[in-house]
Amino acid sequence: MNPLKYDTDAEIQELVASTNIKPEQKVTQILSKLQDVMNKKSLQDDRELCALKTDLFRHGILQYCAEDCLKLNYAKVEGGYATATLLAEIICSCCVGVDLGSHAEAFHKSLLPSVTDSLLSLANRLLNRALGENGQPDMFRLFKKVMHSMCWLLKAHGHLVTQVLLSDHYERILMWEEESVGAVCVSLWHQILSANSDLVADLKEDSLSVMLDDIVYRMANTSDRTVGGAAIRTLLLVAQQQDSALQLIICQFKGLAGMVGREWRGRGLDEEVNQLMKLLQRNVSKPAEEWPQESVRAACVIQAAWRSYQTRRRVKSLPRAVSSIQRSFRERRGRREQRAQTVRLEEELRLQVCLKRQRARREFHQKQLQLLHLLPPGQIQHYLGEVERQAAVRIQRVWRGQRERRNFQLRRNTHTRHRAAVILQRAVLRFLKRRRAEKSSLTPWIGLRGLTDSRRAELKSEVEEYISLHPSSVVSPEVSRELHDKTQAMLLQHLQGREADRREDTHTNALLAQINTDLELLLNAPSLNAATATDCQVFKSRSGPVAARARQSHNALLQAGRLPWWKMLGDDNLVTWPDLEPTHKEHLLEAEFNSLYLGGS
């Protein structure tokens, strides 16, 4: 005997029987306690869970939840219709997998029909809120959950399908023509028929006709592949399970095979479409001679009633459309008037500002005239000249500022390149300074700071003591000592060579950076007409031999330009002239060494 179970049942019974608590407040408390009990029992044995469901039925808790709680107005309940959806899921779970024994008849004839009717009523209310005038998208998600709970219940109790098909609430659900509603309904019947293969045989002809009418109507009035595929598979299940159902489909829906082949072939459903068309064409009976007059009159009456219903429905929806159009027109007109009023206020403000400026200017001129009246006649001309001079200075200042700004825009590219060069030079100098500091702080490995002679002798004694205590059986001490000396020599050679390689790499990188800088300067060099003294300073070399060689080549080119043409025949070297006169050579050398430029600082 489990005391927790009986305590929980007693608490729920007290909540159900209490009259001091409002029904809207009872729902949340009962739901929380049922959730706690179901979560605890789901972790235990299935027999415990089955016993709990039986006790909930015997104590009348399920009847109260199905007949009273689900029919409340959940707009006033905490959590809203989400609470109702969760309660419906728990009720359906408690109605599946129950072993009632002697109470089975009351369970099937009393509780299950009540639960089915309450679930359909709740689904209808959720659908009206989701697709009504003020549509709430979250309600459709709750509607799908309720229909999923209904599918779970009908899979376990197939005899409830007839009640669902003939229910007024389900008929109201079928009147919604949205594709999403059709997808939910068709998927519901497909899952139920797939789980229970004997369900079609137990259905009466009127119930089966309602189901088939809805499925065929949804398939014929949609282009959604999901809805069409579910409808075709459901019709295929019905036709395969019962021959009488197949005959009903053929007689009731003439031309179904042609419509299915024309609309749904080539859309990924060819296999199901071919199977359904084979079944429909195999059992096609001979066409009737003529319809009786009474049947024709009945069909006309039905069509007239349906068309009148459709017309009344469209006429009923016209006021909503008119009110929507009027509301949008009024909003648009209000926005246009508000925009015009804003523009008018801005114009008035601009006009007031202009009037204030004119008034201030007029007052200034009046005060100026009054001051001129107070001045002596001899100083008036001087005052006017001073005013004109200040006005000219102000005009010149504005004009020069505008001109300099325009010139600055033209020089911005040069200024940007100059700033970029300065930034790069600063970064390179900082990097070279950091490298020099690192080189000055590095010392060879043997002469590390802190490793004195006494410390070295101490470490050497420790190494010798360790070698004496742990002699090697593979290598003798003499060979180990020779190997150690050889390793030390190789390490010293490696460290000394690494320092030389590092210096060589640094020098190579510096030369490459200098060459790249010189190339960039030459590419960005200004023309001779625009070159200044500052630009010429940039192209001076810091190396004496390079400067001497450049000066020598320049002078040779100048001298070659002064020579007569017959002395230039057959001579490719412009630097040396073996046939020049000695006096001329001395004069040339003197000119070269006198004008030799050694750049750098």
C-alpha positions in Angstrom: 0.0 0.0 0.0 1.5 3.3 -1.1 0.5 6.2 1.3 1.6 8.8 -1.2 -1.0 7.7 -3.7 -3.8 7.8 -1.2 -2.7 11.2 0.1 -2.7 12.6 -3.5 -6.1 11.1 -4.3 -7.5 12.5 -1.1 -6.2 16.0 -1.9 -7.6 15.9 -5.4 -11.0 14.7 -4.1 -11.1 17.5 -1.6 -10.3 20.0 -4.4 -13.1 18.6 -6.5 -15.7 18.5 -3.7 -14.8 21.9 -2.2 -17.4 24.7 -2.9 -15.4 27.6 -1.4 -12.9 27.6 -4.3 -14.0 29.0 -7.6 -13.9 26.6 -10.6 -11.4 28.8 -12.4 -9.0 28.5 -9.4 -9.6 24.7 -9.0 -8.4 24.0 -12.5 -4.8 25.2 -12.0 -4.6 23.4 -8.6 -6.0 20.1 -10.0 -3.7 20.4 -13.0 -0.6 20.9 -10.9 -1.4 17.9 -8.7 -2.2 15.7 -11.6 1.1 16.6 -13.3 3.0 15.8 -10.1 1.3 12.4 -9.7 1.7 11.4 -13.4 5.4 12.4 -13.4 6.1 10.4 -10.3 4.1 7.3 -11.5 5.6 7.4 -15.0 9.0 6.6 -13.5 7.7 3.5 -11.7 6.1 0.3 -13.0 3.3 0.4 -15.6 1.0 -1.4 -13.1 1.3 1.5 -10.7 0.4 4.0 -13.4 -2.6 1.8 -14.5 -3.8 1.6 -10.9 -3.5 5.4 -10.6 -5.7 5.9 -13.7 -8.3 3.4 -12.4 -8.5 5.3 -9.0 -8.9 8.6 -10.8 -11.9 7.2 -12.7 -13.5 5.5 -9.7 -13.2 8.6 -7.6 -14.9 10.7 -10.3 -11.9 13.0 -10.9 -11.8 12.2 -14.6 -15.5 12.9 -15.0 -15.2 16.2 -13.3 -12.2 17.3 -15.4 -13.9 16.2 -18.7 -17.5 17.5 -18.0 -16.8 20.6 -15.9 -13.2 21.8 -16.3 -12.8 21.6 -20.0 -16.1 23.5 -20.6 -15.0 26.6 -18.6 -14.2 30.0 -20.0 -10.4 29.8 -20.0 -10.1 33.5 -20.7 -10.5 33.9 -16.9 -8.2 31.0 -15.9 -4.6 31.5 -15.1 -2.5 30.3 -18.1 -5.5 30.7 -20.5 -6.2 28.0 -23.1 -2.7 26.6 -22.7 -3.9 25.2 -19.3 -7.0 23.7 -21.0 -4.7 22.0 -23.7 -2.5 20.5 -21.0 -5.4 19.3 -19.0 -6.9 17.7 -22.2 -3.6 15.8 -22.8 -3.6 14.5 -19.3 -7.2 13.3 -19.6 -6.5 11.5 -22.8 -3.5 9.9 -21.3 -5.5 8.7 -18.3 -8.2 7.2 -20.7 -5.6 5.1 -22.6 -4.2 1.8 -21.1 -6.8 1.4 -18.3 -7.9 -1.9 -16.9 -11.2 -1.3 -15.1 -12.7 -4.7 -14.7 -16.3 -4.4 -13.6 -16.3 -0.6 -14.3 -15.5 -1.0 -18.0 -19.1 -0.5 -19.2 -19.5 2.8 -17.3 -16.1 3.9 -18.6 -16.9 3.2 -22.2 -20.5 4.4 -22.2 -20.2 7.4 -19.8 -16.7 8.8 -19.6 -15.3 8.3 -23.1 -18.3 10.0 -24.9 -18.1 12.9 -22.5 -14.3 13.3 -23.0 -14.7 13.2 -26.8 -17.4 15.8 -26.8 -15.4 18.1 -24.5 -12.3 17.7 -26.6 -14.2 18.6 -29.8 -15.8 21.6 -28.1 -12.4 22.8 -26.9 -10.9 22.3 -30.4 -13.8 24.3 -32.0 -13.3 27.2 -29.5 -9.6 27.3 -30.2 -10.2 27.3 -33.9 -12.7 30.1 -33.7 -10.2 32.2 -31.7 -7.3 31.4 -34.1 -9.2 32.1 -37.4 -11.9 34.5 -36.2 -12.0 38.3 -36.7 -9.2 39.0 -34.2 -7.0 36.0 -35.1 -4.5 34.7 -32.5 -1.8 32.5 -34.2 -0.9 30.8 -30.9 -4.4 29.4 -30.6 -3.9 27.3 -33.8 -0.9 25.7 -32.3 -3.0 24.7 -29.2 -5.7 23.5 -31.6 -3.2 21.1 -33.2 -2.2 19.8 -29.8 -5.8 19.1 -28.9 -6.4 17.2 -32.2 -3.2 15.2 -31.5 -4.7 14.2 -28.1 -7.9 13.3 -29.9 -5.9 11.1 -32.3 -4.3 9.4 -29.4 -7.6 8.7 -27.8 -9.3 7.4 -31.0 -6.4 5.1 -31.7 -7.1 3.3 -28.5 -10.9 3.5 -28.6 -11.9 3.1 -32.3 -15.7 3.0 -31.5 -15.5 6.8 -30.7 -14.8 7.6 -34.4 -18.5 7.5 -35.3 -19.3 10.0 -32.5 -16.6 12.3 -33.8 -17.8 12.2 -37.4 -21.4 12.8 -36.4 -20.6 15.6 -33.8 -21.9 19.1 -34.4 -18.5 20.5 -33.1 -16.6 18.5 -35.8 -19.0 19.7 -38.4 -18.2 23.3 -37.5 -14.5 22.5 -37.7 -15.0 21.1 -41.2 -16.7 24.4 -42.3 -13.4 26.2 -42.2 -11.8 26.1 -45.6 -8.2 27.0 -44.7 -5.6 24.6 -45.9 -4.0 24.3 -42.4 -7.3 23.0 -40.9 -7.6 20.5 -43.8 -4.0 19.3 -43.2 -4.8 18.6 -39.5 -8.1 16.8 -40.2 -6.7 14.6 -43.1 -3.6 13.8 -41.1 -5.8 12.8 -38.1 -7.8 10.2 -40.1 -4.6 8.9 -41.9 -3.0 8.2 -38.5 -6.1 6.6 -37.0 -6.7 4.3 -40.0 -3.0 3.4 -40.2 -3.0 2.3 -36.5 -6.4 0.4 -36.7 -6.9 -1.7 -39.9 -10.3 -3.0 -38.8 -11.8 0.5 -38.2 -13.4 0.9 -41.7 -15.4 -2.3 -41.3 -16.9 -1.1 -38.0 -18.0 2.3 -39.4 -21.5 2.8 -40.7 -22.1 4.1 -44.2 -23.2 7.6 -43.1 -20.1 8.0 -40.9 -17.8 6.8 -43.6 -19.4 9.1 -46.1 -18.7 12.1 -43.9 -15.1 11.1 -43.6 -14.7 10.5 -47.4 -16.5 13.8 -48.3 -14.1 15.8 -46.2 -11.0 14.0 -47.5 -12.0 14.3 -51.2 -13.1 17.9 -50.8 -9.7 18.8 -49.1 -7.8 17.0 -51.8 -9.7 18.7 -54.7 -9.4 22.2 -53.2 -5.8 22.4 -52.3 -2.4 22.5 -54.0 -0.4 21.6 -50.9 1.6 18.4 -51.4 1.3 17.4 -47.7 -2.5 17.6 -47.7 -2.8 15.9 -51.0 -0.4 13.1 -50.1 -2.2 12.4 -46.8 -5.6 12.4 -48.5 -4.5 9.9 -51.3 -2.9 7.6 -48.7 -6.0 7.7 -46.6 -8.3 6.9 -49.5 -5.9 4.1 -50.4 -6.1 2.6 -46.9 -10.0 2.8 -47.0 -10.1 1.2 -50.4 -7.7 -1.6 -49.5 -9.4 -2.5 -46.1 -13.0 -2.9 -47.3 -14.5 -3.7 -50.7 -17.8 -2.1 -49.8 -15.9 1.1 -49.0 -14.2 1.0 -52.4 -17.6 0.6 -54.0 -18.9 3.6 -52.0 -15.9 5.7 -53.2 -16.5 4.8 -56.8 -20.3 5.4 -56.7 -20.1 8.6 -54.6 -17.2 10.3 -56.4 -17.4 9.7 -60.1 -14.4 11.1 -62.0 -12.1 10.8 -58.9 -9.6 8.7 -60.8 -9.2 11.3 -63.6 -8.9 14.1 -61.1 -6.2 12.3 -59.1 -4.2 11.4 -62.1 -4.5 14.9 -63.6 -3.7 16.9 -60.5 -1.3 14.8 -58.4 0.7 12.8 -60.9 4.3 14.0 -61.2 4.5 15.6 -57.8 6.4 12.8 -55.9 3.2 10.8 -55.2 3.2 8.6 -58.4 3.3 5.3 -56.6 0.3 6.0 -54.4 -1.6 7.6 -57.3 -1.0 4.6 -59.5 -2.2 2.2 -56.8 -5.4 4.2 -56.1 -6.2 4.6 -59.8 -5.8 0.8 -60.4 -8.3 0.1 -57.6 -10.7 2.7 -58.9 -10.5 1.5 -62.5 -10.7 -2.1 -61.7 -14.0 -1.9 -59.9 -15.7 0.6 -62.2 -19.2 -0.5 -62.9 -21.2 0.2 -66.1 -22.6 3.7 -66.3 -26.2 4.1 -65.5 -28.6 4.9 -68.2 -30.1 8.1 -66.9 -30.6 9.7 -63.5 -34.3 9.7 -62.3 -36.1 13.0 -62.2 -36.3 13.0 -58.4 -32.5 12.6 -58.1 -32.0 15.5 -60.5 -34.4 17.7 -58.6 -32.8 16.7 -55.3 -29.3 17.6 -56.7 -30.6 21.0 -57.9 -32.1 21.7 -54.5 -28.8 20.8 -52.7 -26.8 22.9 -55.1 -29.1 25.8 -54.7 -28.9 25.5 -50.9 -25.2 25.3 -51.0 -24.8 28.3 -53.3 -27.2 30.3 -51.2 -25.2 29.4 -48.1 -22.0 30.5 -49.8 -23.6 33.8 -50.9 -24.9 34.5 -47.4 -21.5 33.8 -46.0 -19.8 36.2 -48.5 -22.5 38.9 -47.8 -22.0 38.4 -44.1 -18.2 39.0 -44.5 -18.8 42.2 -46.5 -19.3 44.5 -43.5 -15.9 43.4 -42.1 -14.2 44.2 -45.5 -16.0 47.6 -45.7 -15.0 48.5 -42.1 -11.4 47.5 -42.8 -11.3 49.6 -46.0 -12.8 52.6 -44.2 -10.4 52.2 -41.3 -7.4 52.1 -43.6 -8.7 55.1 -45.5 -9.2 57.1 -42.3 -5.7 56.2 -41.1 -4.1 57.2 -44.4 -6.1 60.5 -44.5 -5.0 61.2 -40.9 -1.3 60.5 -41.7 -1.6 62.8 -44.8 -3.2 65.6 -42.7 -0.6 65.2 -40.0 2.2 65.4 -42.6 0.6 68.6 -44.1 0.3 70.1 -40.6 3.9 69.4 -39.9 5.0 71.0 -43.1 2.8 74.0 -42.4 4.3 74.4 -38.9 7.8 74.2 -40.3 7.0 76.9 -42.8 5.6 79.1 -40.1 8.6 78.6 -38.0 10.9 79.4 -40.9 8.9 82.6 -41.6 9.1 83.7 -38.0 12.9 83.2 -38.0 13.2 85.3 -41.1 11.0 88.0 -39.6 13.1 88.1 -36.4 16.3 88.3 -38.5 14.9 91.2 -40.5 13.7 93.0 -37.4 17.1 92.5 -35.7 18.9 93.8 -38.9 16.6 96.9 -39.0 17.2 97.7 -35.4 20.9 97.4 -35.9 20.9 99.8 -38.8 18.7 102.2 -36.9 21.2 102.2 -34.0 24.0 102.6 -36.4 22.3 105.7 -37.9 21.7 107.1 -34.5 25.4 106.7 -33.7 26.3 108.4 -36.9 24.1 111.4 -35.9 26.1 111.7 -32.7 29.5 111.7 -34.4 31.2 114.9 -35.4 31.1 115.6 -39.2 34.9 115.2 -39.5 34.9 111.6 -38.1 32.1 110.2 -40.2 34.3 109.5 -43.2 36.9 107.8 -41.0 34.2 105.7 -39.4 32.7 104.6 -42.7 36.2 103.7 -44.0 36.8 101.6 -40.8 33.5 99.7 -41.4 34.5 99.1 -45.0 37.9 97.8 -44.0 36.4 95.4 -41.4 33.9 94.1 -44.0 36.8 93.6 -46.5 38.8 91.8 -43.9 35.9 89.5 -43.1 35.3 88.8 -46.8 39.0 88.1 -47.4 39.1 85.8 -44.4 36.1 83.8 -45.6 37.5 83.6 -49.2 41.0 82.5 -48.0 39.5 79.9 -45.8 37.4 78.5 -48.6 40.4 78.5 -50.9 42.6 76.7 -48.4 40.0 74.1 -47.8 39.8 73.5 -51.6 43.6 73.3 -51.8 43.7 71.0 -48.8 41.2 68.6 -50.6 43.6 68.6 -53.6 46.6 67.9 -51.3 44.9 65.3 -49.2 46.3 62.4 -51.2 49.9 63.7 -50.7 49.2 64.4 -47.1 47.8 60.9 -46.6 50.9 59.3 -48.2 53.2 61.4 -46.0 51.3 60.4 -42.9 51.5 56.8 -43.9 55.2 57.0 -44.5 55.7 58.7 -41.1 53.7 55.9 -39.4 55.7 53.2 -41.2 59.0 54.8 -40.4 58.0 55.2 -36.8 57.0 51.5 -36.6 60.2 50.4 -38.3 62.3 52.5 -36.0 60.5 51.2 -32.9 61.0 47.6 -34.2 64.7 48.1 -34.8 65.1 49.7 -31.4 63.4 46.7 -29.8 65.6 44.3 -31.7 68.7 46.1 -30.6 67.6 46.0 -27.0 66.9 42.2 -27.3 70.3 41.6 -28.9 72.0 43.6 -26.1 70.2 41.6 -23.4 70.9 38.2 -25.0 74.1 36.4 -23.8 75.5 33.0 -24.8 74.0 30.0 -23.0 77.2 29.1 -21.2 77.6 32.5 -19.7 74.1 33.0 -18.4 73.5 35.5 -15.6 73.4 33.9 -12.2 75.5 30.8 -13.1 78.7 31.5 -11.2 81.8 29.4 -10.9 80.9 28.1 -7.5 77.4 27.2 -8.7 78.9 25.5 -11.8 81.3 23.5 -9.6 78.4 22.5 -7.3 76.3 21.3 -10.3 79.3 19.4 -11.6 79.8 17.7 -8.3 76.1 16.7 -8.2 76.3 15.3 -11.7 79.4 13.3 -10.8 77.8 12.0 -7.6 74.7 10.9 -9.5 76.8 9.2 -12.1 78.8 7.4 -9.4 75.6 6.3 -7.6 73.8 5.2 -10.8 76.5 3.6 -13.1 75.4 2.7 -16.6 75.7 -0.9 -17.6 75.8 0.0 -21.3 78.3 2.8 -21.6 81.5 3.2 -19.5 82.2 6.4 -17.6 85.1 7.3 -20.0 82.8 7.0 -23.1 80.1 9.0 -21.3 82.6 11.8 -20.4 83.8 11.9 -24.0 80.3 12.0 -25.3 79.5 14.9 -22.8 82.5 16.9 -24.0 81.6 16.3 -27.6 78.0 17.4 -26.9 79.2 20.6 -25.2 81.5 21.4 -28.1 78.8 20.9 -30.6 76.4 23.0 -28.5 78.9 25.9 -28.3 79.5 25.7 -32.0 75.8 25.8 -32.7 75.2 28.8 -30.4 78.1 30.7 -31.9 76.9 29.9 -35.5 73.3 30.8 -34.7 74.3 34.2 -33.5 76.2 34.8 -36.8 73.3 33.6 -38.8 70.9 35.8 -36.9 73.1 38.8 -37.6 73.3 37.9 -41.3 69.5 37.5 -41.5 69.0 40.8 -39.8 71.4 42.6 -42.1 69.7 40.9 -45.2 66.2 41.9 -44.0 67.4 45.5 -43.4 68.9 45.7 -46.9 65.7 44.3 -48.4 63.6 46.8 -46.4 65.8 49.7 -47.6 65.6 48.5 -51.2 61.8 48.3 -51.0 61.6 51.8 -49.5 63.9 53.1 -52.3 61.7 51.5 -54.9 58.5 52.9 -53.4 60.1 56.4 -53.3 61.2 56.1 -56.9 57.7 54.9 -58.0 56.0 57.8 -56.1 58.6 60.4 -57.1 57.2 63.7 -58.4 58.1 65.1 -61.7 61.1 67.5 -62.1 58.7 70.5 -62.6 57.0 69.8 -59.3 60.1 68.7 -57.3 61.2 70.8 -54.4 64.4 70.9 -52.3 62.7 68.7 -49.6 61.9 66.0 -52.3 65.5 66.0 -53.5 66.8 65.4 -49.9 64.8 62.1 -49.9 66.8 60.7 -52.8 70.2 61.3 -51.3 72.1 58.1 -50.5 73.7 57.4 -47.1 76.5 55.3 -48.6 79.7 57.0 -49.8 80.6 54.5 -52.5 77.2 54.5 -53.9 77.1 58.3 -54.1 80.5 58.4 -55.7 79.5 55.9 -58.3 76.3 57.8 -59.0 78.2 61.0 -59.4 80.7 59.4 -61.7 78.1 57.9 -63.9 76.3 61.3 -64.1 79.4 63.2 -65.0 80.3 60.5 -67.6 76.9 61.0 -69.2 77.3 64.8 -69.2 80.7 64.5 -70.8 79.5 62.1 -73.4 76.9 64.6 -74.4 79.6 67.2 -75.0 81.8 65.0 -77.2 81.6 65.2 -81.0 79.7 62.5 -82.7 82.8 60.9 -84.4 84.3 60.1 -81.0 81.3 58.2 -80.0 81.4 55.7 -82.8 82.0 52.1 -81.7 82.5 53.0 -78.0 79.9 51.4 -75.7 81.5 52.4 -72.4 80.6 56.0 -71.4 82.6 56.0 -68.3 86.2 55.5 -69.7 87.5 57.0 -72.9 91.0 55.6 -73.8 91.5 58.0 -76.7 90.9 61.2 -74.7 93.8 63.6 -74.3 95.7 63.6 -71.0 94.8 67.2 -70.2 91.2 66.4 -70.9 91.3 63.4 -68.6 92.9 65.4 -65.8 90.3 68.1 -66.1 87.6 65.4 -66.0 89.0 63.7 -62.9 89.4 67.0 -61.1 85.8 67.9 -61.9 84.6 64.5 -60.7 86.5 64.6 -57.3 85.6 68.3 -56.7 81.9 67.7 -57.2 81.9 64.3 -55.4 79.0 64.1 -53.0 79.1 61.9 -50.0 75.6 61.6 -48.6 74.4 60.6 -45.2 74.7 62.1 -41.7 
